[in-house]
Amino acid sequence: AMNNMKRKKEAEPAAPAPAPEPTKEETLLTEIRDLLKKN
């Protein structure tokens, strides 16, 4: 039973981790996208 649990944990991607801070590039792209949406 323990082996099955271990295997299951390894198979699952570590998704619940908090999202990393957006890079300057990502922030800029988001701002540009928002500006384009407004116009």
PDB file of N, CA, C, O and CB in Angstrom:
ATOM      1  N   ALA A   1       0.838  -1.209   0.000  1.00  0.00           N
ATOM      2  CA  ALA A   1       0.000   0.000   0.000  1.00  0.00           C
ATOM      3  C   ALA A   1       0.871   1.257   0.000  1.00  0.00           C
ATOM      4  O   ALA A   1       0.578   2.235  -0.687  1.00  0.00           O
ATOM      5  CB  ALA A   1      -0.947   0.007   1.227  1.00  0.00           C
ATOM      6  N   MET A   2       1.925   1.207   0.770  1.00  0.00           N
ATOM      7  CA  MET A   2       2.811   2.372   0.842  1.00  0.00           C
ATOM      8  C   MET A   2       3.476   2.637  -0.511  1.00  0.00           C
ATOM      9  O   MET A   2       3.647   3.788  -0.912  1.00  0.00           O
ATOM     10  CB  MET A   2       3.885   2.165   1.929  1.00  0.00           C
ATOM     11  N   ASN A   3       3.845   1.573  -1.201  1.00  0.00           N
ATOM     12  CA  ASN A   3       4.472   1.727  -2.513  1.00  0.00           C
ATOM     13  C   ASN A   3       3.523   2.398  -3.496  1.00  0.00           C
ATOM     14  O   ASN A   3       3.935   3.251  -4.282  1.00  0.00           O
ATOM     15  CB  ASN A   3       4.917   0.367  -3.058  1.00  0.00           C
ATOM     16  N   ASN A   4       2.246   2.009  -3.449  1.00  0.00           N
ATOM     17  CA  ASN A   4       1.254   2.608  -4.340  1.00  0.00           C
ATOM     18  C   ASN A   4       1.113   4.100  -4.065  1.00  0.00           C
ATOM     19  O   ASN A   4       1.037   4.903  -4.996  1.00  0.00           O
ATOM     20  CB  ASN A   4      -0.103   1.909  -4.181  1.00  0.00           C
ATOM     21  N   MET A   5       1.077   4.466  -2.802  1.00  0.00           N
ATOM     22  CA  MET A   5       0.951   5.887  -2.429  1.00  0.00           C
ATOM     23  C   MET A   5       2.164   6.655  -2.955  1.00  0.00           C
ATOM     24  O   MET A   5       2.031   7.740  -3.521  1.00  0.00           O
ATOM     25  CB  MET A   5       0.825   6.053  -0.871  1.00  0.00           C
ATOM     26  N   LYS A   6       3.350   6.072  -2.757  1.00  0.00           N
ATOM     27  CA  LYS A   6       4.577   6.731  -3.183  1.00  0.00           C
ATOM     28  C   LYS A   6       4.556   6.950  -4.696  1.00  0.00           C
ATOM     29  O   LYS A   6       4.876   8.033  -5.188  1.00  0.00           O
ATOM     30  CB  LYS A   6       5.810   5.900  -2.771  1.00  0.00           C
ATOM     31  N   ARG A   7       4.171   5.892  -5.426  1.00  0.00           N
ATOM     32  CA  ARG A   7       4.132   5.965  -6.881  1.00  0.00           C
ATOM     33  C   ARG A   7       3.155   7.039  -7.338  1.00  0.00           C
ATOM     34  O   ARG A   7       3.443   7.798  -8.264  1.00  0.00           O
ATOM     35  CB  ARG A   7       3.746   4.607  -7.477  1.00  0.00           C
ATOM     36  N   LYS A   8       2.012   7.098  -6.691  1.00  0.00           N
ATOM     37  CA  LYS A   8       0.979   8.078  -7.045  1.00  0.00           C
ATOM     38  C   LYS A   8       1.519   9.498  -6.845  1.00  0.00           C
ATOM     39  O   LYS A   8       1.309  10.372  -7.686  1.00  0.00           O
ATOM     40  CB  LYS A   8      -0.307   7.859  -6.190  1.00  0.00           C
ATOM     41  N   LYS A   9       2.212   9.716  -5.732  1.00  0.00           N
ATOM     42  CA  LYS A   9       2.762  11.047  -5.445  1.00  0.00           C
ATOM     43  C   LYS A   9       3.761  11.461  -6.513  1.00  0.00           C
ATOM     44  O   LYS A   9       3.752  12.605  -6.965  1.00  0.00           O
ATOM     45  CB  LYS A   9       3.433  11.069  -4.063  1.00  0.00           C
ATOM     46  N   GLU A  10       4.616  10.538  -6.915  1.00  0.00           N
ATOM     47  CA  GLU A  10       5.628  10.854  -7.923  1.00  0.00           C
ATOM     48  C   GLU A  10       4.990  11.171  -9.266  1.00  0.00           C
ATOM     49  O   GLU A  10       5.478  12.022 -10.009  1.00  0.00           O
ATOM     50  CB  GLU A  10       6.608   9.696  -8.074  1.00  0.00           C
ATOM     51  N   ALA A  11       3.900  10.485  -9.573  1.00  0.00           N
ATOM     52  CA  ALA A  11       3.237  10.671 -10.865  1.00  0.00           C
ATOM     53  C   ALA A  11       2.574  12.045 -10.958  1.00  0.00           C
ATOM     54  O   ALA A  11       2.524  12.642 -12.033  1.00  0.00           O
ATOM     55  CB  ALA A  11       2.195   9.571 -11.089  1.00  0.00           C
ATOM     56  N   GLU A  12       2.068  12.539  -9.836  1.00  0.00           N
ATOM     57  CA  GLU A  12       1.368  13.828  -9.844  1.00  0.00           C
ATOM     58  C   GLU A  12       2.355  14.986  -9.983  1.00  0.00           C
ATOM     59  O   GLU A  12       3.351  15.032  -9.261  1.00  0.00           O
ATOM     60  CB  GLU A  12       0.537  13.995  -8.559  1.00  0.00           C
ATOM     61  N   PRO A  13       2.099  15.910 -10.888  1.00  0.00           N
ATOM     62  CA  PRO A  13       2.962  17.091 -10.995  1.00  0.00           C
ATOM     63  C   PRO A  13       2.786  17.998  -9.782  1.00  0.00           C
ATOM     64  O   PRO A  13       1.714  18.028  -9.178  1.00  0.00           O
ATOM     65  CB  PRO A  13       2.656  17.870 -12.289  1.00  0.00           C
ATOM     66  N   ALA A  14       3.819  18.725  -9.429  1.00  0.00           N
ATOM     67  CA  ALA A  14       3.752  19.614  -8.267  1.00  0.00           C
ATOM     68  C   ALA A  14       3.024  20.895  -8.660  1.00  0.00           C
ATOM     69  O   ALA A  14       3.628  21.966  -8.714  1.00  0.00           O
ATOM     70  CB  ALA A  14       5.178  19.935  -7.721  1.00  0.00           C
ATOM     71  N   ALA A  15       1.725  20.783  -8.934  1.00  0.00           N
ATOM     72  CA  ALA A  15       0.930  21.924  -9.396  1.00  0.00           C
ATOM     73  C   ALA A  15       0.564  22.886  -8.269  1.00  0.00           C
ATOM     74  O   ALA A  15       0.610  24.098  -8.477  1.00  0.00           O
ATOM     75  CB  ALA A  15      -0.332  21.431 -10.066  1.00  0.00           C
ATOM     76  N   PRO A  16       0.200  22.387  -7.072  1.00  0.00           N
ATOM     77  CA  PRO A  16      -0.266  23.301  -6.026  1.00  0.00           C
ATOM     78  C   PRO A  16       0.742  24.366  -5.582  1.00  0.00           C
ATOM     79  O   PRO A  16       0.405  25.241  -4.785  1.00  0.00           O
ATOM     80  CB  PRO A  16      -0.663  22.509  -4.846  1.00  0.00           C
ATOM     81  N   ALA A  17       1.974  24.297  -6.092  1.00  0.00           N
ATOM     82  CA  ALA A  17       2.966  25.310  -5.730  1.00  0.00           C
ATOM     83  C   ALA A  17       2.474  26.680  -6.177  1.00  0.00           C
ATOM     84  O   ALA A  17       1.861  26.797  -7.238  1.00  0.00           O
ATOM     85  CB  ALA A  17       4.348  24.991  -6.366  1.00  0.00           C
ATOM     86  N   PRO A  18       2.731  27.715  -5.389  1.00  0.00           N
ATOM     87  CA  PRO A  18       2.283  29.065  -5.766  1.00  0.00           C
ATOM     88  C   PRO A  18       2.952  29.523  -7.053  1.00  0.00           C
ATOM     89  O   PRO A  18       4.108  29.189  -7.316  1.00  0.00           O
ATOM     90  CB  PRO A  18       2.578  30.067  -4.637  1.00  0.00           C
ATOM     91  N   ALA A  19       2.231  30.275  -7.837  1.00  0.00           N
ATOM     92  CA  ALA A  19       2.772  30.757  -9.110  1.00  0.00           C
ATOM     93  C   ALA A  19       3.951  31.690  -8.852  1.00  0.00           C
ATOM     94  O   ALA A  19       3.901  32.507  -7.933  1.00  0.00           O
ATOM     95  CB  ALA A  19       1.676  31.481  -9.936  1.00  0.00           C
ATOM     96  N   PRO A  20       5.009  31.578  -9.651  1.00  0.00           N
ATOM     97  CA  PRO A  20       6.163  32.470  -9.465  1.00  0.00           C
ATOM     98  C   PRO A  20       5.810  33.905  -9.811  1.00  0.00           C
ATOM     99  O   PRO A  20       4.853  34.161 -10.542  1.00  0.00           O
ATOM    100  CB  PRO A  20       7.345  32.007 -10.322  1.00  0.00           C
ATOM    101  N   GLU A  21       6.583  34.830  -9.285  1.00  0.00           N
ATOM    102  CA  GLU A  21       6.355  36.250  -9.579  1.00  0.00           C
ATOM    103  C   GLU A  21       6.505  36.451 -11.082  1.00  0.00           C
ATOM    104  O   GLU A  21       7.433  35.910 -11.684  1.00  0.00           O
ATOM    105  CB  GLU A  21       7.354  37.173  -8.783  1.00  0.00           C
ATOM    106  N   PRO A  22       5.617  37.213 -11.693  1.00  0.00           N
ATOM    107  CA  PRO A  22       5.769  37.450 -13.134  1.00  0.00           C
ATOM    108  C   PRO A  22       7.040  38.243 -13.420  1.00  0.00           C
ATOM    109  O   PRO A  22       7.388  39.154 -12.670  1.00  0.00           O
ATOM    110  CB  PRO A  22       4.542  38.197 -13.694  1.00  0.00           C
ATOM    111  N   THR A  23       7.727  37.899 -14.498  1.00  0.00           N
ATOM    112  CA  THR A  23       8.936  38.619 -14.874  1.00  0.00           C
ATOM    113  C   THR A  23       8.553  39.992 -15.420  1.00  0.00           C
ATOM    114  O   THR A  23       7.383  40.251 -15.701  1.00  0.00           O
ATOM    115  CB  THR A  23       9.760  37.817 -15.921  1.00  0.00           C
ATOM    116  N   LYS A  24       9.537  40.860 -15.566  1.00  0.00           N
ATOM    117  CA  LYS A  24       9.264  42.199 -16.109  1.00  0.00           C
ATOM    118  C   LYS A  24       8.644  42.077 -17.492  1.00  0.00           C
ATOM    119  O   LYS A  24       7.748  42.837 -17.861  1.00  0.00           O
ATOM    120  CB  LYS A  24      10.563  43.050 -16.173  1.00  0.00           C
ATOM    121  N   GLU A  25       9.142  41.098 -18.255  1.00  0.00           N
ATOM    122  CA  GLU A  25       8.627  40.891 -19.612  1.00  0.00           C
ATOM    123  C   GLU A  25       7.159  40.505 -19.565  1.00  0.00           C
ATOM    124  O   GLU A  25       6.348  41.033 -20.326  1.00  0.00           O
ATOM    125  CB  GLU A  25       9.439  39.808 -20.348  1.00  0.00           C
ATOM    126  N   GLU A  26       6.816  39.581 -18.669  1.00  0.00           N
ATOM    127  CA  GLU A  26       5.427  39.134 -18.552  1.00  0.00           C
ATOM    128  C   GLU A  26       4.530  40.291 -18.132  1.00  0.00           C
ATOM    129  O   GLU A  26       3.423  40.441 -18.649  1.00  0.00           O
ATOM    130  CB  GLU A  26       5.312  37.977 -17.543  1.00  0.00           C
ATOM    131  N   THR A  27       5.002  41.103 -17.202  1.00  0.00           N
ATOM    132  CA  THR A  27       4.213  42.245 -16.743  1.00  0.00           C
ATOM    133  C   THR A  27       3.963  43.209 -17.902  1.00  0.00           C
ATOM    134  O   THR A  27       2.850  43.700 -18.089  1.00  0.00           O
ATOM    135  CB  THR A  27       4.929  42.973 -15.578  1.00  0.00           C
ATOM    136  N   LEU A  28       5.018  43.470 -18.673  1.00  0.00           N
ATOM    137  CA  LEU A  28       4.881  44.367 -19.824  1.00  0.00           C
ATOM    138  C   LEU A  28       3.876  43.819 -20.823  1.00  0.00           C
ATOM    139  O   LEU A  28       3.005  44.545 -21.302  1.00  0.00           O
ATOM    140  CB  LEU A  28       6.236  44.579 -20.506  1.00  0.00           C
ATOM    141  N   LEU A  29       4.001  42.531 -21.136  1.00  0.00           N
ATOM    142  CA  LEU A  29       3.084  41.918 -22.105  1.00  0.00           C
ATOM    143  C   LEU A  29       1.649  42.000 -21.621  1.00  0.00           C
ATOM    144  O   LEU A  29       0.736  42.245 -22.410  1.00  0.00           O
ATOM    145  CB  LEU A  29       3.467  40.457 -22.360  1.00  0.00           C
ATOM    146  N   THR A  30       1.448  41.798 -20.341  1.00  0.00           N
ATOM    147  CA  THR A  30       0.098  41.868 -19.773  1.00  0.00           C
ATOM    148  C   THR A  30      -0.444  43.288 -19.901  1.00  0.00           C
ATOM    149  O   THR A  30      -1.604  43.488 -20.260  1.00  0.00           O
ATOM    150  CB  THR A  30       0.097  41.419 -18.287  1.00  0.00           C
ATOM    151  N   GLU A  31       0.405  44.272 -19.603  1.00  0.00           N
ATOM    152  CA  GLU A  31      -0.033  45.671 -19.696  1.00  0.00           C
ATOM    153  C   GLU A  31      -0.391  46.022 -21.135  1.00  0.00           C
ATOM    154  O   GLU A  31      -1.405  46.673 -21.388  1.00  0.00           O
ATOM    155  CB  GLU A  31       1.065  46.624 -19.172  1.00  0.00           C
ATOM    156  N   ILE A  32       0.445  45.590 -22.076  1.00  0.00           N
ATOM    157  CA  ILE A  32       0.189  45.867 -23.491  1.00  0.00           C
ATOM    158  C   ILE A  32      -1.128  45.228 -23.916  1.00  0.00           C
ATOM    159  O   ILE A  32      -1.941  45.847 -24.602  1.00  0.00           O
ATOM    160  CB  ILE A  32       1.352  45.347 -24.373  1.00  0.00           C
ATOM    161  N   ARG A  33      -1.326  43.968 -23.493  1.00  0.00           N
ATOM    162  CA  ARG A  33      -2.559  43.256 -23.846  1.00  0.00           C
ATOM    163  C   ARG A  33      -3.774  44.002 -23.307  1.00  0.00           C
ATOM    164  O   ARG A  33      -4.778  44.155 -24.003  1.00  0.00           O
ATOM    165  CB  ARG A  33      -2.531  41.812 -23.299  1.00  0.00           C
ATOM    166  N   ASP A  34      -3.677  44.463 -22.062  1.00  0.00           N
ATOM    167  CA  ASP A  34      -4.801  45.184 -21.459  1.00  0.00           C
ATOM    168  C   ASP A  34      -5.081  46.479 -22.220  1.00  0.00           C
ATOM    169  O   ASP A  34      -6.238  46.834 -22.445  1.00  0.00           O
ATOM    170  CB  ASP A  34      -4.514  45.490 -19.973  1.00  0.00           C
ATOM    171  N   LEU A  35      -4.023  47.177 -22.612  1.00  0.00           N
ATOM    172  CA  LEU A  35      -4.207  48.413 -23.371  1.00  0.00           C
ATOM    173  C   LEU A  35      -4.888  48.120 -24.704  1.00  0.00           C
ATOM    174  O   LEU A  35      -5.786  48.854 -25.119  1.00  0.00           O
ATOM    175  CB  LEU A  35      -2.853  49.115 -23.604  1.00  0.00           C
ATOM    176  N   LEU A  36      -4.467  47.056 -25.373  1.00  0.00           N
ATOM    177  CA  LEU A  36      -5.069  46.694 -26.662  1.00  0.00           C
ATOM    178  C   LEU A  36      -6.535  46.338 -26.490  1.00  0.00           C
ATOM    179  O   LEU A  36      -7.358  46.659 -27.347  1.00  0.00           O
ATOM    180  CB  LEU A  36      -4.314  45.519 -27.304  1.00  0.00           C
ATOM    181  N   LYS A  37      -6.863  45.686 -25.403  1.00  0.00           N
ATOM    182  CA  LYS A  37      -8.259  45.307 -25.140  1.00  0.00           C
ATOM    183  C   LYS A  37      -9.130  46.552 -24.993  1.00  0.00           C
ATOM    184  O   LYS A  37     -10.264  46.582 -25.471  1.00  0.00           O
ATOM    185  CB  LYS A  37      -8.359  44.432 -23.864  1.00  0.00           C
ATOM    186  N   LYS A  38      -8.594  47.578 -24.330  1.00  0.00           N
ATOM    187  CA  LYS A  38      -9.375  48.802 -24.079  1.00  0.00           C
ATOM    188  C   LYS A  38      -9.700  49.520 -25.379  1.00  0.00           C
ATOM    189  O   LYS A  38     -10.800  50.050 -25.535  1.00  0.00           O
ATOM    190  CB  LYS A  38      -8.610  49.748 -23.138  1.00  0.00           C
ATOM    191  N   ASN A  39      -8.749  49.544 -26.320  1.00  0.00           N
ATOM    192  CA  ASN A  39      -8.949  50.306 -27.559  1.00  0.00           C
ATOM    193  C   ASN A  39      -9.874  49.606 -28.527  1.00  0.00           C
ATOM    194  O   ASN A  39     -10.138  50.124 -29.612  1.00  0.00           O
ATOM    195  CB  ASN A  39      -7.628  50.562 -28.231  1.00  0.00           C
TER     196      ASN A  39
END
